[in-house]
Structure formats: C-alpha cells, structure tokens
Amino acid sequence: MRTRAGRRRSGQGGRVAVLRVHFTAEDLGRVRVAAGPDHLWELSNSVQTLQRRDGEGVFGPWRRWVRPRLPANCRDLSPLLPPHGSSPDFLTPTCGDGETFQAAVDTLVRTPEPRLRKDLERVAAARPLPGWTQALAGGDGSALLRLGQALRAYHEEAVAPFWPRIHAHIDADRIVRLRGLLDGGTEGLLAGLGPRFRWRPMVLEVDYPVDQELRLDGRGLTLQPSFFCWPTAITLADDALPPVLVYPIEHDMEWNVPAADGRGDGGALGQLLGHTRARVLRAVRTGASTVALARLLGVTHPAVSQHMKVLRGAGLVATVRKDGRSLHVATAEGRALMRSCERGPVGETHGGRPEEGLGAPMRSTPTSPQRRS
C-alpha cells in the first residue's frame, strides 16, 4: 500500500522527504474527489492509527474505547498494517465509490495471486511477516478466508459504530474541496489540500516519510479524503496502479466522546449558545450540508434547520443552496467566537511510551459495542 508516516526521514542537508506527483495538462482535467469515505482505506488507516500514540487529542478516546473490544483474530492485521512502514497495496483495492463494506472485502479476497505475491514480497523485504502470510502470498483460500474474517471482526468493533460520524466528516470535507475548486479551479483544489501540500505547476509536493515520485501520465488522480489518515497523505507503492492520493481531513475534536448526559458541549461555547447549538456551530467551521449535520449530530433535518435559523440570525453562519442542498459554513464572526471560547490546544501525550499493538488486552470472542458513559 504505502509508507506510513512515522519519524519523517530527512534528505541531505536536513531536507525533509517529499512525495512529488507529476501532472500533465490532461491530468488536470481528470482530478476528482472520491464520492465518499472508502471502507477499506478507513479500516487500514485506522488499524495503523490505533497502534500509534500521536494524534491523542483526536484519536485517544477512540483508541481506549476500541482496544478492549477487539477479538483476538484482529491481531492478524497488525503485521500487515504496522504503525509505521509500508503495507500491501491489495488491502485497499477501491476508492470511495459507494460500495458496501462486504462488497469491498469480497473484492479484496478475490485478489489475483500475482498481486498478492508481489505486494507481500515487497513488504517482507523490509520486515519479517508471520508464517501464514506465505500461504496468503500463494493465493491459498484458507489464508484469504482468515484475512477476510479478521477484517470483518475489526470493522464491526472499530469502524462500523463510528461510520455515520466518519461519513459526515467526509461530506463536510468534500464541501470544502468544492469551494476550492469553484474559487481556483483544479489548481486551487490541489493548492488548498492543507499545509503539508504545495502546488508548484505542474507538480504537487506532499510532505511524506520517504522521497517518492508519482507520474500520472494522463491517468488523472483520485483524491480520497480519509478520517483515519494521520498525519500525512498516503499513496500506493506500485505506481502502475490507478493513481490515488489519500489525505487527512479536519476533525471535530469531540467526535468520539459521547457525553454522559447526552449533551454535546460542556465548554464555554456550550454555556453561551446551548450544548447542541454549540456542536452545530463547531461542525460547520469548514462547511457541512444539512444531511451531513443530521448524521453527525444524530438529530432530524428539521432540527438542524431550526438551529441554522438561529445561528444565521446571529450572523454566525451563512447558508447557500446548490443542486437542492443547503450548505452551511461558519462566518468570520462565527469562527472568531469559537476561537475565543476554545480552550488551549490539546497536548500530544508521547511520553516516550512504546506503541501498542491491536488491542491491549484483546478479548477472545466478539461482543456487541457499548457506548461509553
């Protein structure tokens, strides 16, 4: 699959490593943002993020919720998807094209033997793999079944319970990308992907763990927003595959912290606006649709519309309609209010502690997810 960011390598003279994506004029006309989150990219990215310590402010509560719930067979995923380093491309055969998780797994377990062998030999050259992956490299049916079972078990506990929120965040990011496209065309879209991206016509430079070149040669590029991609973008190792660039998105810092009393915001902003309305304002910091907000907050569409009416009246939110959909974005006044009410930055808790494997401890049999109180 890709080289997962860890401690980024530097080139000569302290130069940081960079992925360079080379475009032609034809490629600029063939850039697209994936239609939604991709099940297998989110699963793969989350397996790696789960084993790491960075991003504690965003992912810490999710990690603590997930680890004790994972069945033991999820350990099979850790050697294939380590916290840092490369992983097999065949684990992510799709891009957010709307297919179900089960259909995506069915596609994966039908991976041709040459692709399995090529990817696993590449990974094994960098680090040891467990013995069962030798059978997997040969296309053994029982090994593919074992992998599919591990993917399904992990997804049920670590990803599926959060899927509505993941989907809502991706919807909001797509609105941001649409604004970039409308304001600056394809080059504006590429230049606006974030501080780790630099558009230098006709090359997109991306902060990356290792130096890598990707030449599109007229094939175009799919931009895949990912909730669990952290902290840098990811691409496939084999540049002969359809080009995709998976990039991290902005997160609502409270996306994974269910409040004991069901209220959405206990801070200064919540005290000022009311807890639910404060969550609505935070959710539209970078833009969101009515549908995405309802999904994210777990409320009805009319409830979202009522909150928006109040926030618009106060000058904190602007709403536009496009193709029959209402798109909401915090105004400069709304963003200023949020900044004034926010606490200091959430600190990272590295502490020199070792990275954790999948589940510590793991249970031997699955149980149904329970909401944390």
Secondary structure per residue as TSV (DSSP state, phi and psi in degrees):
chain	resnum	aa	ss	phi	psi
A	1	M	-	360.0	-75.6
A	2	R	-	-159.3	174.0
A	3	T	E	-98.9	117.2
A	4	R	E	-80.1	136.7
A	5	A	-	-64.3	133.8
A	6	G	S	-134.2	-124.2
A	7	R	S	-77.9	114.2
A	8	R	-	-68.6	136.2
A	9	R	-	-77.4	149.5
A	10	S	B	-113.2	146.2
A	11	G	-	-85.1	-162.5
A	12	Q	G	-64.2	142.9
A	13	G	G	68.5	21.4
A	14	G	G	80.8	8.4
A	15	R	-	-66.7	132.8
A	16	V	B	-77.1	152.9
A	17	A	-	-72.5	150.9
A	18	V	E	-142.5	139.0
A	19	L	E	-91.8	127.4
A	20	R	E	-113.0	118.5
A	21	V	E	-102.7	116.0
A	22	H	E	-96.0	124.4
A	23	F	-	-105.5	152.6
A	24	T	-	-109.7	171.7
A	25	A	H	-59.0	-36.9
A	26	E	H	-64.3	-38.6
A	27	D	H	-63.2	-36.2
A	28	L	H	-61.1	-27.4
A	29	G	T	-86.7	-0.9
A	30	R	T	-124.8	28.6
A	31	V	E	-91.4	132.9
A	32	R	E	-139.6	152.3
A	33	V	E	-97.4	129.4
A	34	A	-	-54.5	148.5
A	35	A	S	-69.6	-14.2
A	36	G	S	-177.6	-173.8
A	37	P	-	-67.6	150.9
A	38	D	-	-105.2	127.2
A	39	H	H	-57.3	-47.4
A	40	L	H	-79.2	-32.8
A	41	W	H	-64.2	-43.6
A	42	E	H	-64.7	-41.9
A	43	L	H	-62.2	-49.2
A	44	S	H	-62.3	-46.3
A	45	N	H	-62.8	-37.3
A	46	S	H	-70.4	-35.6
A	47	V	H	-58.9	-44.2
A	48	Q	H	-70.2	-42.2
A	49	T	H	-65.5	-35.1
A	50	L	H	-60.7	-32.2
A	51	Q	T	-86.0	-1.8
A	52	R	-	-105.4	173.7
A	53	R	-	-112.1	-15.4
A	54	D	S	-77.5	168.2
A	55	G	-	66.0	31.0
A	56	E	H	-60.7	-37.2
A	57	G	H	-63.6	-29.8
A	58	V	H	-92.2	-44.2
A	59	F	H	-109.8	-7.0
A	60	G	H	-55.8	-53.3
A	61	P	H	-61.1	-37.8
A	62	W	H	-62.5	-44.8
A	63	R	H	-58.2	-46.3
A	64	R	H	-68.1	-28.9
A	65	W	H	-73.4	-39.8
A	66	V	H	-80.2	-44.1
A	67	R	G	-52.8	-48.7
A	68	P	G	-71.6	-9.2
A	69	R	G	-95.6	-9.4
A	70	L	-	-77.1	131.5
A	71	P	B	-64.6	157.1
A	72	A	G	-61.8	-32.2
A	73	N	G	-70.4	-9.5
A	74	C	G	-66.6	-17.3
A	75	R	G	-61.7	-22.7
A	76	D	G	-61.6	-22.6
A	77	L	G	-81.0	-26.7
A	78	S	T	-60.5	-43.6
A	79	P	T	-65.4	-30.2
A	80	L	T	-80.8	-27.4
A	81	L	S	-130.2	72.7
A	82	P	-	-74.1	167.2
A	83	P	S	-62.3	-30.5
A	84	H	S	-136.4	156.4
A	85	G	E	100.8	177.9
A	86	S	E	-80.3	160.3
A	87	S	-	-146.7	164.4
A	88	P	-	-68.7	136.8
A	89	D	G	-63.3	-30.6
A	90	F	G	-67.0	-13.0
A	91	L	G	-73.1	-13.8
A	92	T	-	-131.5	73.2
A	93	P	-	-80.5	-6.1
A	94	T	-	-127.1	170.1
A	95	C	-	-133.9	142.3
A	96	G	S	-29.2	69.2
A	97	D	S	-101.1	12.0
A	98	G	S	91.4	-3.3
A	99	E	-	-73.8	159.8
A	100	T	-	-74.9	164.6
A	101	F	H	-60.4	-43.4
A	102	Q	H	-61.9	-41.3
A	103	A	H	-64.2	-37.8
A	104	A	H	-64.9	-41.7
A	105	V	H	-66.3	-39.4
A	106	D	H	-60.0	-39.6
A	107	T	H	-63.2	-43.0
A	108	L	H	-62.3	-46.8
A	109	V	H	-73.7	-5.8
A	110	R	T	-98.2	13.1
A	111	T	-	-57.2	130.8
A	112	P	-	-61.7	148.3
A	113	E	H	-56.4	-40.9
A	114	P	H	-59.4	-38.5
A	115	R	H	-67.6	-43.8
A	116	L	H	-57.1	-48.2
A	117	R	H	-65.7	-44.9
A	118	K	H	-60.2	-47.6
A	119	D	H	-65.7	-44.4
A	120	L	H	-72.2	-33.0
A	121	E	H	-65.9	-37.9
A	122	R	H	-63.7	-45.3
A	123	V	H	-67.2	-41.3
A	124	A	H	-65.6	-24.1
A	125	A	T	-69.8	-20.7
A	126	A	T	-98.6	-26.8
A	127	R	S	-160.4	154.7
A	128	P	-	-66.0	144.6
A	129	L	-	-118.4	152.2
A	130	P	-	-64.9	158.3
A	131	G	T	-58.6	-33.8
A	132	W	H	-65.8	-19.8
A	133	T	H	-72.3	-16.8
A	134	Q	H	-65.0	-42.3
A	135	A	H	-66.2	-37.1
A	136	L	H	-61.7	-42.0
A	137	A	H	-62.2	-28.3
A	138	G	T	-87.3	3.8
A	139	G	T	77.1	21.1
A	140	D	-	-61.7	130.8
A	141	G	H	-62.7	-39.3
A	142	S	H	-68.6	-34.5
A	143	A	H	-69.0	-40.0
A	144	L	H	-65.4	-38.2
A	145	L	H	-62.8	-42.0
A	146	R	H	-60.5	-43.7
A	147	L	H	-64.0	-45.7
A	148	G	H	-60.2	-39.3
A	149	Q	H	-65.5	-39.6
A	150	A	H	-65.2	-41.5
A	151	L	H	-62.2	-44.1
A	152	R	H	-66.5	-41.9
A	153	A	H	-64.3	-42.4
A	154	Y	H	-65.8	-46.1
A	155	H	I	-59.0	-41.7
A	156	E	I	-59.8	-37.5
A	157	E	I	-94.7	-35.7
A	158	A	I	-102.5	-24.7
A	159	V	I	-117.5	-49.9
A	160	A	G	-55.3	-42.0
A	161	P	G	-62.3	-21.3
A	162	F	G	-106.6	3.6
A	163	W	H	-59.1	-42.5
A	164	P	H	-57.7	-38.5
A	165	R	H	-72.3	-39.4
A	166	I	H	-58.6	-48.4
A	167	H	H	-61.9	-41.0
A	168	A	H	-64.9	-39.8
A	169	H	H	-64.5	-40.5
A	170	I	H	-66.3	-40.6
A	171	D	H	-57.3	-44.5
A	172	A	H	-64.9	-40.0
A	173	D	H	-64.2	-38.3
A	174	R	H	-62.4	-34.1
A	175	I	H	-64.6	-41.2
A	176	V	H	-61.8	-43.2
A	177	R	H	-65.0	-36.8
A	178	L	H	-61.1	-42.1
A	179	R	H	-62.5	-41.2
A	180	G	H	-62.7	-39.0
A	181	L	H	-67.6	-43.1
A	182	L	H	-66.8	-35.7
A	183	D	H	-80.1	-35.0
A	184	G	H	-134.9	12.1
A	185	G	H	68.4	-166.8
A	186	T	H	-60.0	-39.5
A	187	E	H	-66.3	-35.3
A	188	G	H	-66.1	-38.7
A	189	L	H	-59.8	-48.0
A	190	L	H	-67.4	-40.0
A	191	A	H	-69.0	-22.5
A	192	G	T	-96.5	13.2
A	193	L	S	-71.3	-18.7
A	194	G	-	144.1	173.7
A	195	P	T	-67.0	-18.1
A	196	R	T	-87.6	2.9
A	197	F	E	-116.9	139.7
A	198	R	E	-137.1	121.1
A	199	W	E	-93.1	117.9
A	200	R	E	-127.2	93.2
A	201	P	T	-43.2	127.4
A	202	M	T	-107.7	46.9
A	203	V	E	-130.8	131.7
A	204	L	E	-98.4	117.8
A	205	E	E	-98.0	135.1
A	206	V	E	-131.8	129.0
A	207	D	E	-56.4	133.2
A	208	Y	-	-150.3	156.9
A	209	P	S	-66.7	-29.9
A	210	V	S	-136.5	159.3
A	211	D	-	-70.9	132.4
A	212	Q	E	-152.4	144.3
A	213	E	E	-115.1	135.0
A	214	L	E	-128.5	113.0
A	215	R	E	-102.3	118.2
A	216	L	-	-75.1	-36.9
A	217	D	T	52.3	44.3
A	218	G	T	84.2	1.1
A	219	R	S	-83.6	-12.0
A	220	G	-	78.1	-176.1
A	221	L	E	-147.3	132.4
A	222	T	E	-96.6	124.2
A	223	L	E	-93.7	118.8
A	224	Q	E	-111.6	103.4
A	225	P	E	-66.4	141.5
A	226	S	E	-137.5	132.1
A	227	F	S	-70.0	-41.1
A	228	F	S	-97.5	1.0
A	229	C	-	-69.8	125.1
A	230	W	-	-160.5	136.6
A	231	P	S	-98.9	-5.4
A	232	T	S	-116.2	167.2
A	233	A	-	-68.0	166.7
A	234	I	E	-137.7	144.7
A	235	T	E	-137.3	172.8
A	236	L	-	-74.3	153.2
A	237	A	S	-75.4	-37.1
A	238	D	-	-88.7	109.1
A	239	D	T	-76.5	0.1
A	240	A	T	-82.1	-16.1
A	241	L	S	-76.1	160.3
A	242	P	-	-53.2	126.7
A	243	P	-	-66.5	132.9
A	244	V	E	-142.1	140.9
A	245	L	E	-124.2	113.6
A	246	V	E	-94.0	128.2
A	247	Y	E	-128.8	150.9
A	248	P	E	-76.2	151.7
A	249	I	-	-114.7	170.7
A	250	E	-	-76.8	149.7
A	251	H	-	-122.9	143.1
A	252	D	-	-69.6	119.7
A	253	M	T	-62.5	-15.6
A	254	E	T	-107.8	21.2
A	255	W	T	-62.3	-27.7
A	256	N	T	-121.2	23.1
A	257	V	-	-121.0	84.0
A	258	P	-	-65.6	127.3
A	259	A	-	-76.9	147.2
A	260	A	T	-63.1	-33.8
A	261	D	T	-98.1	8.2
A	262	G	S	81.4	-1.2
A	263	R	-	-82.0	152.2
A	264	G	S	-94.1	-17.0
A	265	D	-	-154.6	120.0
A	266	G	-	-106.3	4.6
A	267	G	S	-88.8	-166.2
A	268	A	H	-61.5	-39.0
A	269	L	H	-65.0	-39.5
A	270	G	H	-64.6	-38.6
A	271	Q	H	-67.0	-31.1
A	272	L	H	-77.9	-46.6
A	273	L	H	-102.3	-16.9
A	274	G	-	100.6	145.4
A	275	H	H	-64.2	-47.7
A	276	T	H	-68.2	-42.6
A	277	R	H	-65.7	-32.5
A	278	A	H	-65.1	-40.0
A	279	R	H	-65.1	-37.9
A	280	V	H	-61.1	-46.7
A	281	L	H	-63.0	-42.4
A	282	R	H	-62.0	-38.2
A	283	A	H	-68.8	-23.1
A	284	V	T	-102.1	17.7
A	285	R	S	-53.1	-43.8
A	286	T	S	-112.6	8.1
A	287	G	-	107.0	139.3
A	288	A	E	-162.6	153.6
A	289	S	E	-88.5	165.9
A	290	T	H	-59.0	-42.9
A	291	V	H	-62.0	-45.4
A	292	A	H	-64.1	-40.4
A	293	L	H	-65.2	-42.9
A	294	A	H	-61.0	-41.0
A	295	R	H	-66.3	-44.6
A	296	L	H	-65.4	-42.9
A	297	L	H	-92.8	-11.6
A	298	G	T	70.4	36.4
A	299	V	-	-124.9	173.1
A	300	T	-	-80.1	161.7
A	301	H	H	-60.7	-43.5
A	302	P	H	-60.4	-34.6
A	303	A	H	-64.9	-41.6
A	304	V	H	-60.4	-45.5
A	305	S	H	-60.8	-38.4
A	306	Q	H	-66.3	-43.3
A	307	H	H	-62.5	-39.5
A	308	M	H	-65.2	-37.3
A	309	K	H	-59.7	-43.1
A	310	V	H	-67.6	-45.1
A	311	L	H	-67.4	-36.6
A	312	R	H	-64.5	-41.9
A	313	G	H	-61.4	-29.2
A	314	A	T	-87.7	-0.5
A	315	G	T	76.6	18.3
A	316	L	S	-95.4	-17.5
A	317	V	E	-139.7	144.1
A	318	A	E	-115.3	144.8
A	319	T	E	-126.2	133.3
A	320	V	E	-125.8	156.8
A	321	R	E	-115.0	133.9
A	322	K	E	-141.0	123.9
A	323	D	T	53.5	40.2
A	324	G	T	80.3	4.4
A	325	R	E	-113.8	142.2
A	326	S	E	-91.4	126.4
A	327	L	E	-114.0	127.4
A	328	H	E	-114.4	136.8
A	329	V	E	-139.6	136.7
A	330	A	E	-64.5	136.8
A	331	T	-	-78.2	174.0
A	332	A	H	-58.4	-38.0
A	333	E	H	-65.8	-39.9
A	334	G	H	-64.0	-42.7
A	335	R	H	-66.6	-37.7
A	336	A	H	-64.3	-40.3
A	337	L	H	-62.9	-43.5
A	338	M	H	-61.7	-43.1
A	339	R	H	-61.9	-40.0
A	340	S	H	-69.9	-24.9
A	341	C	H	-94.6	-15.4
A	342	E	-	-74.5	148.5
A	343	R	-	-78.8	179.4
A	344	G	S	-62.1	165.5
A	345	P	-	-61.3	142.6
A	346	V	-	-71.4	124.1
A	347	G	-	-77.5	149.0
A	348	E	-	-79.4	141.7
A	349	T	-	-113.9	71.2
A	350	H	-	-74.0	-61.6
A	351	G	T	62.8	11.4
A	352	G	T	69.8	10.8
A	353	R	-	-76.9	150.4
A	354	P	-	-69.0	152.1
A	355	E	-	-69.5	152.0
A	356	E	-	-102.6	152.5
A	357	G	-	-79.8	-168.7
A	358	L	S	-79.6	106.8
A	359	G	-	81.9	122.7
A	360	A	S	-147.9	92.9
A	361	P	S	-85.8	174.2
A	362	M	-	-106.9	147.8
A	363	R	B	-90.4	161.4
A	364	S	S	-88.6	-22.3
A	365	T	S	-133.5	147.4
A	366	P	-	-67.4	149.1
A	367	T	-	-129.8	164.7
A	368	S	-	-72.6	142.6
A	369	P	-	-60.6	142.3
A	370	Q	-	-121.6	138.8
A	371	R	-	-72.2	132.5
A	372	R	-	-70.1	140.7
A	373	S	-	-101.4	360.0
